[in-house]
Amino acid sequence: MDQLSAIRTFCKVVELQSFTKTAHQLELSVAMVSKQVGLLEQHLTPGC
C-alpha cells in the first residue's frame, strides 16, 4: 500500500467523519480503512 493512498483515505475519513462511510464510498472494507489509517499514523509518529 502506498502512502498517497493512505493519505487519501485519511482525508476521506476526516471529510465524512466515519470509517464506515469512507469504506462504503471508497469500496473498501472497514478493516482496510482502519489499517490504512493505522499504518499512516505509524509512519508519521516519530520514534515508532
N, C-alpha and C positions, 0 to 999 in steps of 0.2 A: 504494500500500500504506500502510495506516495504522500508526502506531507501536504501538497497542494490540495489533494482530495480530502484529507483530514481537515484542513482549514476551511474548505468549502462546507463540509458537513457541520463543523462547529458554528460557522456563521449562520447556517440554516437553523440550527438548534436555538441560537440566540434570537433569530428573527421570529421563529414560531413558538419559542418558549416551551418546547416539548420534544422529547426524544421520539415519542410515538408518532407524532405528526410529521417529524422530519423523516423518519423511516418510511412512512407511507408515501410522502412526496418524492423522496429520492429512490423509491422502490428497493429499499434495503430492509434487513431485519433490525429490530430494536437493538439486538445484541451487537450487530455490526456498527451501528451508530455509536453505541456506548464504547465499543472497542476503539473506534477511530478517535473519539474524543479523549479517551484514556491514554492512548499512545501519543497523541499530540501533547497532552499535559506532561507526560513523562519526558518528552523531548524538550519541552520548554522550561521544565523545572531544573534549576541549577543543582548540581550535586547528586543527581539521581542516576 
